[in-house]
Structure formats: C-alpha cells, structure tokens
Amino acid sequence: QVQLVESGGGSVQSGGSLRLSCLVSGYINSSPCMAWFRQAPGKEREGVAGIDSDVETSYADDVKGRFTISQDNAKNTLYLQMNSLKPEDTAMYYCAADTQYDYCSGSPSLLTNDYNYWGQGTQVTVSS
C-alpha cells in the first residue's frame, strides 16, 4: 500500500511563492509517474504538473513558467515550487502516483484516471 502525504500549503498574497511537498511511503515495486493536481470549489480536479521516471516533466498551460515539479528520490519526496501565484491558483492541491507500470516514461499524464494513488490534499489560498 502506498501512502502520499502533502504539506506546505497555506495562504499567500498574489505574486508570492509556496513550495508543496509530498512524502511517499509504503511499498512501490516500480518507478512511477508522479503528479500534482488541484481542485477549486465547484470545479473538476485538474492536472498541474507531472514527472516521469526519466525526470521528464509536463505542465498545464496556465502554470508553465511559474510552477516547477521536482523529486528527491533519497527523501521519497515530490515537490511543487509555485512562484508568481495568482488568486486563480487557489485550490486544494493533491499529490498522485501512477504505480500501474514498472517504469513510467514519456510525457507524464495530467489525467486523473491515469493515477491510482492519491494524497489527502493541502490547501493553497492566494489573495489579491
């Protein structure tokens, strides 16, 4: 069983920065794709950024150039550095893992159906 625990959310003013962390624990017999998603009230969950086993990354158009996904395998931790935050970035942010394949390679997916483990989320609120 894989556990994902997010942290680092909070309240920040427009233009500010936050770094989210996702601690991964439990048995993983693969090198999974990992991703960050977010869900604002009344909206569907959407992909923000993904990273695969080759450290190839993908980003949603509205966060490109502002957000950076990275991972520290020694610490079993996934990160999302968020800069130049905007009020429309306000949402619950979720970490997700796709452990369905032994090795995940090639343009990491930002589709919710491609991920089989999810964290509980961390709230990010950006005020104007």
N, C-alpha and C positions, 0 to 999 in steps of 0.2 A: 504494500500500500504506500502510495506517495502522498506526502503532505506538503502543502505550499502555504507559507505564512508571509503575508505582506506587511510592510511597515513603511513609515516615512511620510505618510500623508499629513495634511494639515491645512491651515488657512494662510493665504499669502495674497499680497496685492498684485494687481496687474503689472506685468513686467518682471515679477520676481521669479525665483527658482525653487525647485524642490527635487530631492532625489529619493525615489522609491526603491525599496529593497524587497526581494522575495527569497526567503530561505527555503531551500528544498531539502526534504528529508525522506527517509524511507527507501525501500528497495527500488532501484531503477536498473534494469538489465539492458539498457540501451543508451544511446546518446541522443536525447530527444530535442526536438524543436521546442523552443520556449517563446512565450509571447506575453505582451501586456494588452489588456482590453480595458475598456471603460464603458460605463453606463450612466447616463444622466437621467434624472427623473422623467418618466413619460417617454423615454426613448429606448430603442433597442441597444443591446450590447454591441459595441463595435471594436474592431481591431485597431490598435495604436501602433505597435511595433513588434517585430518578430526577429528571432535569431536562430540559425540552424547550427548543425554540428561542425560545419566548416567556417563558422563565425560570419556567414553571410547574413546581412540584415535586410529587413523590409520595413517600410513606414507608410502610414496613412498620409495622404497628400497634405492634410491640414496640420501635420506636426513635423513634416520634413524641414530640416534646418534648425528646429527648435528642440526636439527630443532626441536622445541618444540611448539606445539599448546596449547593454553590455553584460558580461557574465564573468564571474570569478569561480572557476571550477574547484579550486583548492578550498574555497569557502562555501561551495554549494549555494551560491547566491547569484541571483539575477538582479540587475539594476535597470532603472529608467531615470536618466537625468533629464529633467524638464526645465528648460530655460524660456525666457520671454513668455511667461504664462499669460493667458488671456481668460476673461470670465467664461468664455465658451468651453474652456478646458475643465470646468467644474464638473465633477462626476465621481462615482465610485470606481476605483481602478483595481483590476483583477490581474493576477498572475496566472498563467496557464501553461500546461505541459502536454505535449503530444508524445506518448510513450508507445505508440502503436507499431513503430518500426524500430529496428535495431540501430539504424543510423539515419538521421534526418538531414537531407541535403537538397539544396536548390530552392531559392526564393521562398523563405518561410511564409507559411499561410497566415492570413489575418482573418480567417473564417472561424467562427465559434465552433462549428461542427467538426472541425479537424482536431480539436483538443479534448482530451479525455480526463484531465485532472485540473482542478480549479482551486484557487485560494478563496478566502472569505472576503477579501477586498479591503482597501484602505481609501478613506475619503479625501478628496482634494477639492478645496474650495478657493476660487480666485475671485477677489472682489475688485471692482473698478475704482 
